[in-house]
Amino acid sequence: MKTNLLSFSALVFLLASCGGEKKENPVDENYGLNFALMDTTVSPKDDFYRFVNGQWLDNNEIPEDETNWGSFGELRRNTDKDMLEIIKKASADPNLDKNSDQAKALFLYQSILDTVTRNNQGVEPVLPLLEKIDAIANLDDLQNFLIEQQKQGDSYFFSFWVRSDFNDSNSNAAYMGASGLGLPDKDYYLKDDPDLVEKRQKYVEHITRMLQFLGDSEESAAAQAQRILVFETQLATDRLERVQRRDARLLNNPRSVAEIQQLVPQINWRNYFDQIGAKEIDTLIVTELKYIESLKDIFAENQIEDWKIFLRWSAFNDAAGMLSTEIEKANWDFYAKTMSGAEKQKPIDERALATVNGVLGEALGKLYVAEKFPPEAKEAAKKMIEKVVEAYDIRIKALEWMTEPTKEKALEKLHKINIKIG
């Protein structure tokens, strides 16, 4: 199963064209837009998407190691190719500071490529974490475990992070919400669509397969897989649906620490925030309010064995892509092939790059900027964006269907754009 094929070849031009008749030759000049990718035999009034992307869609296939494809995919692949060359060059640089962030990124990259060591170690790297989970005997132990893992950047049951404040973009705010599950969202657990029912069964089979890498018998692994699905379904039930998560109004629920304490009294929240280094916090924005409130019942049930089975699976599942190549491949079989329709695993150097980008991307970014983004390129990009803003200004002022007060508001919003380049 492949998912989708999309392109955005000439959107800026076409926003100005959609009200007119079809044109055999839209314009003679080409200002960075590839008109050859359009299908100008189609009227934009009849099929705008086809008009924009028709030739591109006809002449491109989704690569076997991708689940969707478009101009952003092409851009990413070209950038990754450049980045791999930069990594090779930097790895051979005798003057690279071994204590720098860049060196740490290169070390991580090289450790992923070292499949001999990975295969020799097998599941050994994740065993200390699983032993901590096995030692959990009560709610206090669980809280201490959650605190320790949050310090490492890992979240279970609930997550904590800092980003710009919904209510004041000039300030940062603390946020709390739901942590991840093994399936993408609540629909996969709750809906009776035949495809989702099949995905749930495949997920149980996947867990059964994976737990046997930890030495569990097939019978024990299958029983645990069923319990994990039931428990994760319980965790998924009160979460926001996919469309709801796009509505910032539903995510913006400021609550004091005292109010969160009332929502979930089993956790000592003041101690939790103090221990993870957030002593000054008195208010958080709760993005999944109903879900966080549901934790009260989940913790009150005191199903310690269910917690431990869930945590053991979650920790192992998170680590699977970094362990032996056999475990990594089994993980890919489910998440990339079964769930998303990929037909071929990406080359190991691209997989390693993706991992480093995820955890040490800024360090790699410094290497990339030094090689590919000189000051003059930044200045050229800035001028180009300023021209786009100028064009919007002219077009808004010329709109016949917009009232003058509305134009004033539109222009005010336009000129508040904060341009960030590189």
N, C-alpha and C positions, 0 to 999 in steps of 0.2 A: 504494500500500500504506500503510495506517495501522497503527499498532502497538497501543496499548491505551487503554482508557477506564476510569478508576478514580476512586473517591471514598472519603472517610473521614468520613462525615457524623456518625456517632454511636457511634464505637468505644468511648469510655470508658463510656458507658451500657451498651453491649451486652456488654461483658466481664462485667458483673454479671447479664446477662439470659440468657446462652446456655444455662444449665441448665434453664430453665423452659419452659412451653408457650407457644405463640404467643399474642400479646395484640393485640386490636384497637386499644387505646389504651394504649401502654406506661406513660406517666405523664402527669398533667395539667400538672405544672410543667415549664418549659423553662429549664434553666440553661445557656443558650448553645449547646445542641445542637438542630439542626433535624430534628425527628422527621418532618417532612413528606417528607423525602428517603428515608425507609425504606419497605420493602414489608412491612408487618406481616401480610399475608395468607399469608406464607411462614413456616414454623417455622424458628427459628434452628438447630434440631437437624438439619434437612434441608438447608438452604442458608444458612449464616450470612452469606456475602458478599452474597447477594441480600437477605436480611433487613436488612442494614445499609444497602445502597446502591440498592435496587431502583428507587425512584421517580426518583432522580437519574440512574441509568443510562438509564431510559426517556425522559427528557426532555432529555438533553444529547447533543450531537454534538461530535466533535473538530474544533476550528477548522481551517480550511484551512492556516494557517501553523504548525500544531503537529503533532507526531508522536505525542503522547499528551496526555491531559487529565484533570484531577481537581481536587480542592479546592486543592491546592498550586499548580496552574497558574493557577487563578482568583486566588488570593492574589498570586502573582507579577505577573500582568497588572495587577491593581489597584494594586499597589505601583509598578510601572513607570509607570503613568499618572500617579500622584502625583509620581514622581521627574522625569518629563519636564516637568511644570509647575514644579517647583522649579528645574530647570536653566534654563528660560526666564526665570524671575524673577531668578535669580542672575546670568545673563548680562547682564541689563540693570541690574544694581546698580553704580552708579558708585563705591561705597565698597569693593568687593571688592578685597582685596590681590592685586595682579597676580603677586606672588611666592609666594602661598600654594599649598598642595597642591590646594585647591578650584579655584583658577584654572587650574592645570595640567590638572585633570580636564575642566574646561569647554573648554579649548583643544583637548584631544584629541577631545572630542565634536564640536566645530565643524569640526575638520579632516576628520573622517569624513564630515560632511555636505557638505563642499566637493568635490562630485563633478567640478566643472569642472577644478580643479587635479589631482585624482586621475586623471582621464581624459587630461589633457595630459601627465602624467608617465608614465603607462603602467607599464612594468616598471622604470623608472629607479631608484626607491628601493631595490630589492633588488640591483641590479647590483654595487655595491661588495662585498657579501657573496659573491656568486657569483664575483667575481674572486679573492677570497681562497681560495675552494675550488679554483678552477682552478690556483692557484699551488702547491698541495700536491704535493710531489714525492717525499716519503718519510715514514716513520713519525714522525720528529722534527717535520716540518711539521704532520702530523696532530695530534700532541700539543699543539703550540703553538696550533693552531686551536681545539681543544677547550677549552683553558684560556681563550682569549680569549672564546669564545662563552659559556662558563659564567659569566664575569663579567657578561655581558649578560643572563643568565637563560635562555640557550638550551642545550639538551642534545642531544647526538647520541651514539649507541652506548650510553652510560650516563648516568645522571642523579644529581645530588647535591642533598640538601636537609636542612633541620633541622626537627625537630618533637619533640613530647614523647616521652620514652623509653618503649619498650615495657615496660621492666623497672623503671622508676621514674617515675611520672607527675609527680613534682615537679621533674623535670629534663628538659632538652632533650638530644637526641642527634643525631649526624650519621648520615645514611642514604645508602645508595647502591643503585641499582636500574637497571632497564632504562629506556631512553628510548622515546619513542613511535615508532610506525610509521604507515604510511599507511592501514592497515586496523585495525579495532578491537582484535582480539586474535588469538591463534595459530590458533583454529578457522577463521578466514577464510582462512588460508594453507594449512592442512593437511587439513581434512576434505573428504570427497567428497560431502557433501550437495549435491543439485542447485542449491539456492538459493545456497550458498556458492561453488560452481564458477562460477555465473553472475556473482556479485559480483566474483570475481577477474578474470573477463574484462572486466567493466565497468570495473574499476579500471585495467586495462591500457589500455583505450580512453580513459579519463579522463586518464591520464598523457600519452598520445599527443596528445590535444587540448591539454592545458595547456602542454607543452613547446614547442609551436609558437608560443605567445605570446612565447617567448624568442628566436624567430627560427630554431628548428630546423626542418628539412624534415620532412614527414610520415613519410618513410621512416626518417630518423634518430631521430625521436621514438618511433616504434613499436619500433625495435630497442632503444632505451634503456629503454622501458617494460617489455619482457620481461626485460631484465637486472635492472631494479629489483625486479620481482616475485620473481625467483630469489634475489636477495640478501636481500630482506626476509624471504623464507621461511626462509632460513638463520638470520637473526637471530631469527625467531619460534619456531623449533623447540624450543629449550631453555627457553622461558619457562613460567611457571606458567599453568595453565588458569584460566578465569574463576572457577570455584568455589574453586579452591585459593587464589586471591588474597584470598578472604574469611577465610581461616584465619590468624589472627595468629601462630600457632605456626610456620607455614611461612615467614612473613616475618621472623621474629625470629632472625637469624643474626649475632650480634656477631663481628667479625673485626678483628684489629689491622691497621695499615697494612702491617706486615711480612708478615702472612698474605695480604693482598690482593696484595702484590707477588709472592708465590709463585703465586697463582692466575693472574695476568695479568702475566708478567714483561716484556712488551714496553713497558708504560707505566711511566714513572718516577713512581710514585704519591706519594712524598714531595714531589717537586717540584711535581706537579699540585696537591696540597692546599695547599702553601705559596703557590703563585702565585695561587690563587683566594681567598686570604685566610683559609685554615683551618689556619694553622701549628700551632695547639695540639692538633690532633686526633691521637690515637693509636689510637682504636678507632672503627669504624663499624658500623652495623647494615645488613647486606646483605639486601635483601628478595627478590632474585632470584639466589640463590647459584649455581644450576646455569647460569643464563644468563651471569652475570659470568664464571664459569669458562670458558664456551664462547668468550668473546672471545679467549682465548689462541690458539685455532686460527684464528679469523678474522683476527687481526692477523699470525699467523705465515705465513699464505698470502700476505700482502703484495700483495693484489690492489688496487693503488692506483687504477686506473681505475674499478673497481667502487665503491670508497669514494667517489670523487669524483662519480660519477654518482648514487649514493645521496644524498650530502650536498647536491648541487645540487638534486635533486628535493625533498628534505626542507625545505631552506631556502625554496625557492620556494613549496612547498605551504603552509608555515606563514604565509607573507606574503600568500597569494592573496586572502584576505578583506579586505585593506587596500589593495589596488592599484586598478586601474581598475574601473569598474562592470561591464564586460564580463568581466573575469577573476573578479571576485567572484561574478558570476552563474554562470559556468562551474563554479566551486568549489561553489556552492550546488546546482547541478544534480546533482552526484554525491553529495555528503555528506548533503544534506538530502532531496533528492527520490529519488534512486536507492537510497541506503542506508537511509533512515529513513522514506520515504513521505510527506514533506511535499508539499502540492499548491500552495502559494503562498509566495512569499518575504515575510518580515516587512517592514513599512515601515522605511525607512532610519533614522528616528529611534530605533526600537526596536533595530535592529541596532547603531547607534552606542552606545546606552546599554549594551547587553550587552557590548560591547568594553571600554568604560570601567569597567564593574563588574568585569570580569575582571582589569584591570591597575591601576586606581586606585579600587577600590571603597570603601576606607576614607575616601578624600577625599570621595566622594559621600555616604558614610554620615554624615559630619559635617553636611552640608547637610540631609540627611533628618531626622536627629535633632533639629536645631534647629527644624525646621518641624513635625514630626509626632510627636515623642516627648518631651513635657515631663516633668519629674520626677514629677508626679502619676500619669502613665500608667505609669511604671516601678514606682511603689509599688503601684498596683492590680494589675499583672501579678505582682509578687512575692507579694502576698497570695493571689492566685488559685492560684499554684503551691504555696504553703504549705498551702492547703486540700486540694489534690490529694494531697500527701504525707500529710497528716493522715488523709484517707480511706483511703489504702493502709494506714496504720498500724492503723486500726480493723479493716479487713477481714482483714488478715493475722492479727491476734490472734483473730479469730472463726472462722478456718478450721478445720473439723473434720478434714479429711484430712491436715493438716500436723502433724508432731510438734513438741513444745515446743522441742527443740534446733534444729530446722530453722526454726521461727518466729524464734528468737533471731538466727540468721544472716541471715534475710530482713530483719528489722528493722534489724540492724546495717548491712546493705548499703543499705537505704532511706535511713537517716539520714546516710549518707556522701555523698549526692547533693550536688554542688556547683552551686548555682543561679546561673546567669549570665543576666542579662536586658539586652537592648539592647547 
